[in-house]
Amino acid sequence: MSLMTEIREMALGLAGRFEIPKITGIVFPTLHAGGQPRDSEFMALALESGAAGISYVLLPDSSAIAYQALKAHTFVGSRPEHYAEAFGGADPLANMLGLAAINAICQQVMRITGRTPGAATDSIGLMQIENGDRVGMVGLFPPLLKYVRDSGAELVIVEKNPQLVDNFPNLHVSLDAAELQHCNKVLCTSTTLLNDTLDEVLRHCTAAEHISVLGPTAGYFPDPLFARGVHVLGGRLVNDGKRLLQLIAQRQRWGEATQKLCFQASEYTAWNRQK
């Protein structure tokens, strides 16, 4: 079973156990040809309780017309489970909506149960990158380049975009995920779940002593990832869904509406082990 399927089933299972409010709002940034600018990379939906789910706008040109036809008011009053059910299929637009819905469901359950650890935890620091490490970075994290360089570690960047090989000639950028087999620590963008490459990435990380999956779209519970050997899942907890939608619409930073979310496998009790 793929990780997309496992995470979908986890969210739907939680929706069957807990009361999940209806959608009260949704925001779609303008779609830009050739890729999204940094302040327009994410969409989100909010629930009546104030919980919310974030997803990355990762769409091929063939989905542009369907995306532009989406009307926010048609989502109001509907159930997030409806969109979560479509996650894991072949439609990129349905997967985008499905991930936002899955995150909203999980974040609602976090609110109800209080299972929201690590607001003050430095998820990058947990990797303890040091001289002699060979760090695999799946997806380019520009703010972390200096951090890794200063540590004295060797850096291998695995990307899907072949342009980055030419754009960063001074970095070791590869299109081959198999290079991760020789990395003892791996830092992976959470977008790999949405583009359905996370399963492949983790298959090449069996020798890694530490694997972190990080990014704003990692707003779900970590059970399926921890079962595959991931050590840290770091994302965003939404404190104020309504305000988050406003900030995304205004292309502003989300700081006042969100906080860090960091799950550590060493401290986590899986749902299926709870009494």
C-alpha positions in Angstrom: 0.0 0.0 0.0 1.4 3.4 -0.9 2.0 6.1 1.6 -0.7 8.3 -0.1 -3.2 5.5 0.5 -2.1 4.9 4.1 -2.3 8.5 5.0 -5.8 8.8 3.4 -7.0 5.8 5.2 -5.6 7.1 8.5 -7.4 10.4 8.1 -10.7 8.8 7.1 -10.4 6.4 10.1 -9.9 9.3 12.4 -12.9 11.1 10.9 -14.9 8.0 11.7 -13.9 8.2 15.4 -14.1 11.9 16.0 -16.5 14.7 15.1 -15.1 16.7 12.2 -16.7 20.1 11.4 -17.7 21.2 8.0 -15.6 23.5 5.8 -16.1 27.2 6.4 -13.7 28.7 3.9 -11.1 28.0 1.3 -8.5 30.0 -0.5 -6.8 29.5 -3.9 -3.9 31.6 -4.9 -3.7 32.8 -8.5 -2.1 30.1 -10.7 1.0 31.3 -12.5 2.4 29.7 -15.7 5.8 28.1 -15.3 5.5 27.7 -11.5 4.3 29.5 -8.4 6.1 32.4 -6.8 7.0 31.8 -3.1 4.2 33.9 -1.7 1.6 31.9 -3.8 2.7 28.3 -3.4 0.0 27.1 -1.0 -3.8 26.9 -0.7 -5.7 26.0 2.4 -9.2 25.1 3.7 -10.5 26.0 7.2 -13.1 24.2 9.3 -15.9 25.7 11.4 -13.8 25.0 14.5 -10.8 27.0 13.4 -8.7 24.0 12.4 -7.3 24.1 8.9 -5.3 22.2 6.3 -2.6 23.4 4.0 -1.6 22.0 0.6 1.0 22.9 -2.0 -0.2 24.2 -5.4 1.6 21.6 -7.5 -0.2 21.3 -10.8 0.6 20.5 -14.4 -0.5 22.9 -17.1 -3.2 20.4 -18.0 -4.9 21.2 -14.7 -4.9 25.0 -15.1 -8.4 25.3 -16.5 -10.0 23.1 -13.8 -8.1 25.0 -11.1 -9.2 28.4 -12.3 -12.8 27.1 -12.4 -12.8 26.4 -8.7 -15.2 28.6 -6.8 -14.5 29.0 -3.0 -18.2 29.4 -2.1 -19.0 25.9 -3.4 -16.8 24.3 -0.8 -18.5 26.1 2.2 -20.7 23.7 4.2 -19.2 20.6 2.6 -17.4 17.9 4.5 -13.6 17.5 4.3 -13.9 13.8 4.2 -15.4 14.1 0.7 -12.1 15.6 -0.6 -9.9 13.3 1.5 -11.4 10.3 -0.1 -10.1 11.3 -3.5 -6.5 11.6 -2.3 -4.0 9.1 -3.9 -5.5 8.9 -7.4 -4.3 10.2 -10.7 -5.8 13.6 -10.6 -3.3 16.3 -9.3 -6.1 18.7 -8.5 -8.0 16.1 -6.4 -4.8 15.2 -4.6 -4.1 18.9 -3.8 -7.6 19.3 -2.3 -7.3 15.9 -0.7 -4.1 16.7 1.2 -5.6 20.0 2.5 -8.6 18.0 3.7 -6.5 15.3 5.3 -4.4 17.9 7.1 -7.6 19.7 8.3 -9.0 16.4 9.6 -5.8 15.5 11.5 -5.5 19.0 12.9 -9.0 18.9 14.2 -8.2 15.6 16.0 -5.0 17.2 17.4 -7.2 20.0 18.8 -9.6 17.5 20.4 -7.0 15.2 21.8 -4.2 17.6 22.5 -1.7 15.6 20.5 0.3 18.6 19.3 3.9 18.1 20.4 7.1 20.0 19.6 6.0 23.7 19.2 9.4 24.8 20.5 11.4 21.9 19.0 14.1 22.6 16.4 13.3 19.9 13.8 16.5 20.7 11.9 18.6 20.6 15.0 17.3 17.1 15.8 19.4 15.8 12.8 22.6 16.8 14.6 24.4 17.4 11.3 28.2 17.4 11.8 31.5 17.1 10.0 31.8 13.8 8.3 28.1 13.3 7.6 26.8 12.8 4.1 23.4 14.6 4.0 20.8 13.9 1.4 18.5 16.8 0.8 15.4 15.8 -1.2 14.1 19.1 -2.6 16.2 22.2 -2.4 16.0 24.0 0.9 17.9 27.3 0.1 17.9 28.6 3.7 19.6 25.4 5.0 22.5 25.4 2.5 24.7 27.6 4.7 23.7 25.6 7.8 24.9 22.3 6.2 28.0 23.9 4.7 29.0 25.4 8.1 28.7 22.0 9.7 31.4 20.5 7.4 29.0 17.8 6.1 28.9 16.7 2.5 25.7 17.6 0.8 23.8 15.7 -1.9 20.7 17.4 -3.3 18.1 15.1 -5.0 15.7 17.0 -7.2 13.1 16.4 -9.9 13.7 19.6 -11.7 16.6 19.2 -14.2 17.1 23.0 -14.5 18.5 23.0 -11.0 21.5 21.0 -12.1 22.5 23.9 -14.4 21.3 26.6 -12.0 23.5 25.4 -9.1 26.8 24.2 -10.7 28.7 24.5 -7.4 26.3 22.1 -5.7 26.0 18.3 -6.0 22.5 18.2 -7.5 21.3 14.8 -8.8 18.1 13.6 -10.5 18.7 10.1 -9.2 17.2 9.2 -5.8 19.5 6.2 -5.6 22.2 8.6 -4.4 20.4 8.6 -1.1 21.7 5.1 -0.4 25.0 6.5 0.5 23.7 9.3 2.8 23.7 8.7 6.6 21.2 11.6 7.2 18.3 12.6 4.9 16.2 15.8 4.9 13.1 15.4 2.7 10.5 18.0 1.7 7.0 17.0 2.6 6.0 17.8 -1.0 7.2 14.4 -1.9 4.0 13.0 -0.5 1.9 15.1 -2.9 3.9 14.3 -6.0 3.9 10.6 -5.0 7.7 10.2 -4.8 8.0 9.7 -1.0 7.7 5.9 -1.3 10.6 5.8 -3.7 12.7 8.2 -1.6 12.3 6.1 1.5 13.2 2.9 -0.3 16.7 4.4 -0.9 17.1 5.5 2.7 17.3 2.2 4.5 20.9 2.8 5.5 20.2 6.3 6.9 20.5 6.7 10.6 18.2 9.7 10.6 15.4 10.8 8.2 13.4 14.0 8.6 10.4 14.9 6.5 9.7 18.6 6.8 7.4 21.3 5.3 4.2 23.2 5.8 2.1 20.5 4.1 3.1 18.0 6.8 0.1 18.7 9.0 -1.0 15.1 9.5 -0.2 12.5 12.1 3.1 10.7 11.4 2.1 7.0 12.0 2.5 5.8 8.3 5.9 7.6 7.9 7.3 6.4 11.2 6.3 2.8 10.3 8.5 3.3 7.2 11.6 4.4 9.2 11.2 8.2 9.3 12.4 9.7 12.6 11.0 13.2 12.5 8.0 14.8 10.9 7.9 18.6 11.1 5.1 20.8 9.8 2.7 23.5 10.8 -0.1 23.5 13.3 -2.8 26.0 12.4 -4.1 28.0 15.4 -6.5 30.2 13.5 -7.9 28.9 10.2 -9.8 32.0 9.3 -6.8 34.2 9.8 -4.6 31.8 7.8 -6.9 32.0 4.8 -6.7 35.8 5.0 -2.9 35.8 5.1 -2.6 33.4 2.2 -5.0 35.6 0.2 -3.0 38.7 1.0 0.3 36.8 0.2 1.6 37.5 3.7 3.6 35.3 6.1 1.5 33.0 8.3 3.3 33.5 11.6 0.4 34.9 13.6 -1.9 32.0 12.5 0.4 29.0 12.8 3.1 27.4 14.9 5.7 24.7 14.5 4.6 21.1 14.7 7.3 18.4 15.3 6.7 14.7 15.9 9.6 12.5 17.0 9.4 8.8 16.5 11.3 8.2 19.7 8.6 10.0 21.7 5.5 9.1 19.8 2.8 6.6 20.6 1.0 5.4 17.5 -2.7 5.4 17.3 -2.9 1.6 17.1 -0.9 1.2 20.3 -3.1 3.5 22.4 -5.4 2.1 25.0 
